[in-house]
Amino acid sequence: MAARPRTHAIDVPSLYQKLDKRTGKVYYQYRDQRTGRFHGLGTDKKQAIKVAKELNDRIAKQLIDHYQNILDQNAPKVARQGISTKSWCQRYMKLQQERKSMGEVSENTVKQRGYCVKVLDDRFGQTGIKDIDTKSLAKIIDEYKAQGKMHMAARLRSTWIDMFKEALHAGEIEGGVNPASATRAPRLKVARNRLTKEDWPALVASAKKQIFPYAINSLNLGLTTGLRRQDLCELRFADVKDGHLLVSVNKSRGRTKLAFPLWLTNPLIGMSLGEIIEQCRASGVVSRYLLHLSTKYSPTKKGSPVSAMSLSRSFLKIRDESGLVWEEGSAPSFHELRSLAERTYSELGFDTQVLLGHKSRKMTDKYHDERGSEYVFIKEPKQNVTP
């Protein structure tokens, strides 16, 4: 006699089914192997299997990490095999946080290095840090290059070079060889198009159609000051003092300080910096920041500063809805406003090296105070006087 068919048979570990005789429905439960407790997953078999498999994967990884941490505390094992890559990744990121607190690196640098460290952790988390060789690192870098992600490949290599350099310094790898340094550096080719003066009206028209006031305000502030995204996001109304907008540039970790006069006007806009700031204030929302959210989005609140990523996304939407087309190379990003600002101000006779805060020997000589407490004031260009 044939066995009765199992219409509800499942073979996923830790997933159980229970028949409710009153309703005839089958309910699914997941048993957490760490605690022994059961958790209901409803009556949808496919969904229950999907959730159970994901939980199994996550718990298995958590248990492996837990056991690895225990092994990492075993002094004889550490002396023989070295610490795991996961443990070194954690120590390295803790070191980055310490460097950030001392002003040696920026928050953005720490975030970018965190992404690169995670890639290494995901691939070699349970491998000893001193067992990772150049071939293994080169394979990952080549994967990103094959996908056309040349900048990410370069960022991975740069971060890993620093990471293994610190491991050498800490004595976690031997032989004095940095395996990341031996990999070939990706060749970066800038294929991004420039913004032109002819593109500006279309961008403005598109920005005015956006529902968020910071869309048009970010364009105007970006072109008027030539500042980078992060600097724009941190501008506060309190930074306006004595007829100037005072800015400590993030990329120089605050050592480069610029003072933009409120009369500063980019010819493509026709509005002074002071007028643009008043336009930012007219959003109807109380905020300390020039570029701020005018609506509430969880977990952010009205008046919160706009993030650099939001500025990029806003610009992409403005650009894509402007009708502008670039046939060759990649389309311009928000950063191209900085280049357009330099070109337009250069035509007016401004010292754009000072305006953009670029470093050079001439610029360095302006900072007599080693603490960099003095602001470099943007001055009106000298007019050509005909004899």
PERAFEN-V28511 format. One record per residue. SS is DSSP state (hx for helix, st for strand, lp for the rest). OMEGA is omega in radians with two decimals (none if undefined). NEAR is the number of other ideal C-beta (glycine too) atoms within 8 Angstrom. Layout:
BEGIN
[[SS & OMEGA & NEAR] [SS & OMEGA & NEAR]]
END
This chain:
BEGIN
[[lp & -3.10 & 1] [lp & 3.13 & 3] [lp & 3.11 & 3] [lp & -3.12 & 4] [lp & 3.12 & 4] [lp & -3.09 & 5] [lp & -3.10 & 4] [lp & -3.09 & 8] [lp & 3.10 & 5] [lp & -3.12 & 9] [lp & 3.11 & 3] [lp & -3.13 & 9] [lp & 3.08 & 5] [lp & 3.09 & 11] [st & -3.09 & 14] [st & 3.11 & 9] [st & -3.11 & 10] [st & -3.13 & 8] [st & 3.05 & 9] [st & -3.06 & 9] [lp & -3.12 & 5] [lp & -3.08 & 4] [lp & -3.10 & 5] [lp & -3.13 & 6] [st & 3.09 & 7] [st & 3.12 & 10] [st & -3.10 & 12] [st & -3.14 & 17] [st & 3.09 & 12] [st & 3.12 & 14] [st & 3.12 & 11] [lp & -3.09 & 12] [lp & 3.13 & 7] [lp & -3.06 & 6] [lp & -3.10 & 5] [lp & -3.11 & 6] [lp & 3.11 & 6] [st & 3.13 & 8] [st & -3.11 & 8] [st & 3.13 & 7] [lp & 3.06 & 13] [lp & -3.05 & 8] [lp & -3.14 & 7] [lp & -3.05 & 8] [hx & -3.10 & 10] [hx & 3.13 & 6] [hx & -3.14 & 9] [hx & 3.12 & 13] [hx & 3.14 & 11] [hx & -3.13 & 8] [hx & -3.11 & 10] [hx & 3.14 & 15] [hx & 3.14 & 9] [hx & 3.11 & 8] [hx & 3.12 & 11] [hx & -3.13 & 11] [hx & -3.10 & 8] [hx & -3.12 & 8] [hx & 3.12 & 11] [hx & 3.13 & 8] [hx & -3.14 & 8] [hx & 3.14 & 8] [hx & 3.10 & 9] [hx & 3.12 & 9] [hx & -3.13 & 10] [hx & 3.14 & 8] [hx & 3.12 & 8] [hx & 3.10 & 13] [hx & 3.10 & 9] [hx & 3.14 & 8] [hx & -3.14 & 8] [hx & 3.10 & 11] [lp & -3.14 & 7] [lp & -3.04 & 8] [hx & 3.13 & 6] [hx & -3.13 & 6] [hx & 3.14 & 9] [hx & -3.14 & 11] [hx & -3.08 & 5] [hx & -3.02 & 6] [hx & -3.07 & 6] [lp & -3.12 & 10] [lp & -3.14 & 9] [st & 3.10 & 12] [hx & 3.13 & 14] [hx & -3.13 & 11] [hx & 3.14 & 12] [hx & 3.09 & 13] [hx & 3.13 & 14] [hx & 3.12 & 8] [hx & -3.13 & 9] [hx & -3.14 & 12] [hx & 3.05 & 12] [hx & 3.10 & 8] [hx & 3.12 & 9] [hx & 3.10 & 13] [hx & 3.11 & 9] [hx & 3.12 & 8] [hx & 3.10 & 10] [hx & -3.13 & 13] [hx & 3.12 & 6] [lp & 3.09 & 6] [lp & -3.12 & 6] [lp & 3.11 & 6] [lp & -3.13 & 8] [lp & 3.11 & 9] [hx & 3.14 & 6] [hx & 3.10 & 9] [hx & 3.12 & 10] [hx & 3.13 & 14] [hx & -3.12 & 8] [hx & 3.10 & 10] [hx & 3.10 & 13] [hx & 3.10 & 10] [hx & -3.09 & 9] [hx & 3.12 & 13] [hx & 3.14 & 13] [hx & 3.11 & 9] [hx & 3.14 & 10] [hx & 3.14 & 14] [hx & -3.12 & 11] [hx & -3.10 & 6] [hx & -2.99 & 8] [hx & -3.05 & 9] [lp & -3.07 & 12] [lp & 3.09 & 8] [lp & 3.08 & 9] [st & -3.09 & 10] [hx & -3.11 & 14] [hx & 3.10 & 9] [hx & 3.13 & 8] [lp & -3.10 & 12] [lp & -3.11 & 7] [hx & -3.11 & 9] [hx & -3.13 & 6] [hx & 3.14 & 11] [hx & -3.13 & 14] [hx & -3.14 & 10] [hx & 3.13 & 8] [hx & 3.13 & 12] [hx & 3.13 & 14] [hx & 3.10 & 9] [hx & 3.13 & 8] [hx & 3.11 & 12] [hx & -3.14 & 11] [hx & 3.12 & 6] [lp & -3.13 & 6] [lp & -3.11 & 5] [lp & -3.04 & 8] [hx & -3.12 & 12] [hx & 3.10 & 7] [hx & 3.11 & 8] [hx & 3.12 & 13] [hx & 3.14 & 11] [hx & 3.10 & 11] [hx & -3.10 & 13] [hx & -3.12 & 14] [hx & -3.14 & 9] [hx & -3.12 & 12] [hx & 3.08 & 12] [hx & 3.13 & 11] [hx & -3.11 & 9] [hx & 3.14 & 15] [hx & 3.05 & 13] [hx & 3.11 & 9] [hx & 3.11 & 10] [hx & 3.06 & 13] [hx & -3.13 & 11] [hx & -3.11 & 6] [hx & 3.12 & 7] [lp & -3.12 & 6] [lp & 3.01 & 10] [lp & -3.01 & 11] [lp & 3.05 & 5] [lp & 3.11 & 4] [lp & -3.12 & 4] [lp & 3.08 & 6] [lp & -3.06 & 9] [lp & -3.13 & 12] [lp & -3.12 & 12] [lp & -3.10 & 7] [lp & 3.10 & 7] [lp & -3.12 & 11] [lp & -3.13 & 5] [lp & 3.10 & 6] [lp & 3.09 & 10] [lp & -3.09 & 5] [lp & 3.11 & 7] [lp & -3.13 & 5] [lp & -3.11 & 4] [lp & -3.09 & 5] [st & -3.14 & 10] [lp & 3.06 & 10] [lp & 2.94 & 8] [lp & 3.11 & 11] [lp & 3.11 & 7] [hx & -3.14 & 7] [hx & 3.14 & 5] [hx & -2.97 & 11] [hx & -3.12 & 12] [hx & -3.14 & 7] [hx & 3.11 & 10] [hx & 3.13 & 14] [hx & -3.13 & 10] [hx & 3.12 & 9] [hx & -3.13 & 13] [hx & -3.13 & 11] [hx & 3.12 & 7] [lp & -3.11 & 6] [lp & -3.05 & 11] [lp & -3.10 & 2] [lp & 3.13 & 9] [lp & -3.08 & 8] [hx & 3.14 & 15] [hx & 3.14 & 12] [hx & -3.13 & 11] [hx & 3.14 & 13] [hx & 3.08 & 15] [hx & -3.09 & 14] [hx & 3.12 & 12] [hx & -3.12 & 15] [hx & -3.11 & 14] [hx & -3.12 & 15] [hx & -3.08 & 15] [hx & -3.06 & 13] [lp & -3.10 & 13] [lp & 3.07 & 11] [lp & -3.06 & 10] [hx & -3.06 & 10] [hx & 3.11 & 9] [hx & 3.11 & 11] [hx & -3.11 & 15] [hx & -3.08 & 13] [lp & 3.12 & 9] [lp & -3.14 & 13] [st & 3.08 & 8] [hx & 3.13 & 10] [hx & 3.12 & 5] [hx & 3.12 & 9] [st & -3.11 & 9] [st & 3.06 & 6] [lp & 3.07 & 3] [lp & 3.14 & 6] [st & 2.99 & 12] [st & -3.06 & 12] [st & -3.07 & 11] [st & 2.98 & 13] [st & -2.98 & 7] [lp & -3.09 & 14] [hx & -3.02 & 12] [hx & 3.11 & 8] [hx & -3.10 & 9] [lp & 3.03 & 9] [lp & -3.10 & 10] [lp & 3.06 & 8] [lp & -3.09 & 13] [st & -3.10 & 14] [st & 3.10 & 13] [st & -3.11 & 12] [st & 3.11 & 12] [st & -3.10 & 11] [lp & 3.09 & 12] [lp & -3.08 & 9] [lp & -3.07 & 11] [st & 3.04 & 10] [lp & -3.06 & 10] [lp & -3.14 & 8] [lp & -3.09 & 9] [lp & -3.12 & 10] [lp & 3.11 & 5] [lp & -3.13 & 9] [st & 3.10 & 9] [hx & 3.12 & 14] [hx & 3.12 & 8] [hx & 3.11 & 8] [hx & 3.11 & 14] [hx & 3.09 & 13] [hx & 3.09 & 8] [hx & 3.07 & 10] [hx & -3.12 & 15] [hx & -3.05 & 7] [lp & -3.12 & 6] [lp & -3.11 & 10] [lp & -3.13 & 4] [lp & 3.11 & 9] [lp & -3.12 & 3] [lp & 3.06 & 11] [lp & -3.00 & 7] [st & 3.11 & 14] [lp & 3.10 & 11] [lp & -3.05 & 14] [st & 3.13 & 16] [lp & -3.14 & 16] [lp & 3.08 & 10] [lp & -3.09 & 6] [lp & 3.03 & 7] [lp & -3.13 & 5] [lp & 0.03 & 4] [lp & -3.11 & 2] [lp & -3.13 & 7] [lp & 3.04 & 6] [lp & 3.13 & 10] [lp & 3.11 & 10] [lp & 3.14 & 10] [st & 3.07 & 10] [lp & 3.14 & 13] [lp & 3.11 & 7] [hx & 3.12 & 9] [hx & 3.11 & 6] [hx & 3.09 & 8] [hx & 3.13 & 16] [hx & -3.14 & 11] [hx & 3.12 & 8] [hx & -3.13 & 14] [hx & 3.12 & 12] [hx & 3.13 & 9] [hx & 3.10 & 10] [hx & -3.11 & 14] [hx & -3.07 & 12] [hx & -3.14 & 6] [lp & -3.10 & 8] [lp & -3.09 & 11] [lp & 3.12 & 6] [lp & -3.10 & 9] [lp & 3.05 & 4] [lp & -3.02 & 9] [lp & -3.12 & 3] [lp & 3.14 & 4] [lp & 3.13 & 6] [st & -3.13 & 6] [lp & -3.12 & 8] [lp & 3.05 & 10] [lp & 3.14 & 9] [lp & -3.08 & 10] [lp & -3.13 & 8] [hx & 3.04 & 12] [hx & -3.14 & 12] [hx & 3.11 & 12] [hx & 3.13 & 10] [hx & 3.10 & 15] [hx & -3.12 & 16] [hx & -3.09 & 12] [hx & -3.12 & 8] [hx & 3.13 & 13] [hx & 3.13 & 12] [hx & 3.12 & 9] [hx & 3.13 & 7] [hx & 3.12 & 8] [lp & 3.11 & 8] [lp & 2.98 & 9] [lp & -3.02 & 7] [hx & 3.07 & 10] [hx & 3.09 & 9] [hx & -3.07 & 10] [hx & -3.11 & 13] [lp & 3.09 & 10] [lp & 3.12 & 11] [lp & -3.12 & 6] [lp & 3.04 & 7] [lp & 3.11 & 7] [hx & 3.13 & 5] [hx & 3.12 & 7] [hx & -3.11 & 13] [hx & -3.13 & 8] [lp & -3.14 & 6] [lp & -3.09 & 8] [lp & -3.14 & 10] [lp & 3.12 & 4] [lp & -3.10 & 7] [lp & 3.12 & 4] [lp & 3.10 & 4] [lp & -3.06 & 10] [lp & -3.09 & 5] [lp & 3.10 & 9] [lp & 3.04 & 8] [st & -3.05 & 12] [st & 3.09 & 7] [lp & -3.05 & 11] [lp & 3.09 & 5] [lp & -3.12 & 5] [lp & 3.10 & 8] [lp & -3.13 & 5] [lp & 3.09 & 5] [lp & -3.12 & 5] [lp & 3.14 & 4] [lp & -3.11 & 3] [lp & none & 2]]
END
